[in-house]
Amino acid sequence: MSDFLSAQTRTETDSLGSVEIPASAYWGVHTARAHENFPIARRPISVYPDFVRAFACVKQAAARANLEIGALDEQRATLIDRACEEIKTGMLIDQFVVGVVQGGAGTSTNMNANEVITNRALELAGHQKGEYEVINPNDHTNHSQSTNDTYPTAIKIALAFSLQSLLDELGLLAAAFEAKGREFSHIIKVGRTQLQDAVPMTLGQEFNAFAVTLREDIDRLREAVGLLAEVNMGATAIGTGINAPKGYREAVVRHLREITGLELVSAGDLIESTSDTGVFITFSGALKRSALKLSKISNDLRLLSSGPQAGLGEINLPARQAGSSIMPGKVNPVIPEAVSQVAYSVAGADVTVSMAVEAGQLQLNAFEPIIAHSLFQSITWLERACATLRINCVEGITANEDRLEDMVSRSVTVITALAPVIGYASAAKLAKEALATNAKVSDLVISAGLLDEQQLADILQPAKLAGIEPEPATGTISVVAQPEDAESD
């Protein structure tokens, strides 16, 4: 980081002493100490732009509320407001340098925001960075606030911001599966339960089910984000509201609603809200549910495309890269594999969130930084996983129609459709015989005198087998109709 190596510096002082700060840096002494103390993840909070944006929203709302109730003069409040507005648009994102993993319950992040906003406000007023007698990070930018109310509020707002992008990607992925469902709607295949042949269905039904399950997760995630609406602004240190002037709590939440566009409400009990982080378990659980269902879909895609010769081989995934350094021509399902690995990471992050939530003690949870990092990473990775699954896999999937038709024609699973007519015992006997002799079920049924050809054709219509209505203009086609060269020896 070039700022840390700058030859020109300014001196900033806190209760522990003085620190030389790069002259060009917008952050100050508190950020510098945190940067030195927490070289753990080697990832600054700027990797989550929505978190930085959310903090700017919180500080902006606080400035407006303080101005409204007369706790901050108009000049300072306006300058802080202007600096926050710039940061919301992405300016100075590189100045948010403290690590995502940090001690102190998020104080380092809060002070990083206070210092950057303050120094930009000073710059806007024509002053030098570090002239804190004019505008001070603690006395003015952090007025009426504490890390313990700004930090969890910023997390909740950032999660709401970030989730929208994930929901958009999930929606696009669901639409891609729906498109494949329509494309494959005419293709009959054998369904499977417990990896064993079950009953016929269409390949379109299989892909449409993927779309439906993703849309269910979109609904569940929207429900989860609704739980983030309760914020504890005005709680300050532990929820008693110390140093928060009368009227501030109501004003800051109102301004925060206007700034973010979110339906935020003040917590009913600020002490409870400051100490309780249970909402993050619920939110994390919804992310995990979505991730694991994505992994299940990815597992199915890998199974259906297995082969190309010795596997199921029902569909073809787009070839994205060479699959082996030793086996020429081998192509692996790398995109679904990557998606499953993201799901495993999200599941692991859910364990981290759960443990961190449980570890809170008395009036505060000191472990919100790891909660925030875990949730933001999960959302970010899930969004990217959905995008690559859609673009680099689903949209290019093709069906092996000849293979599917051949498998259906040779399958004894159609016997299930005959059981209500010829009886379960007779159907089971015929299925066993067909498997033993490799004879066609249709031939065995007719030779046994159980049904004639027309009756058999009516029962075994593809649309009936798949549980869908046949198109009026298409007539009926028996799935057991075989070309002569398909006979078994």
Secondary structure, DSSP 8 states (H G I E B T S, - for coil): -GGGG-S-EEEEEETTEEEEEETT-S--HHHHHHHHH--SS--BGGG-HHHHHHHHHHHHHHHHHHHHTTSS-HHHHHHHHHHHHHHHTTTTGGG--SBSS-SSTTHHHHHHHHHHHHHHHHHHTT--TT-TTTS-IIIIITTT--HHHHHHHHHHHHHHHHHHHHHHHHHHHHHHHHHHHHHTTT-EEEEEETTEEEEEEEHHHHHHHHHHHHHHHHHHHHHHHHGGGEE-TT-TTTSS-TT--TTHHHHHHHHHHHHH----EE-S-HHHHHH--HHHHHHHHHHHHHHHHHHHHHHHHHHHT--SSSS---EE----SB--SSSTT-B--HHHHHHHHHHHHHHHHHHHHHHHHHT-BTTB-TTHHHHHHHHHHHHHHHHHHHHHHHHHTGGG-EE-HHHHHHHHHH-GGGHHHHHHHH-HHHHHHHHHHHHHH---HHHHHHHTTS--HHHHHHHT-HHHHTTS---TTT----TT---GGG---
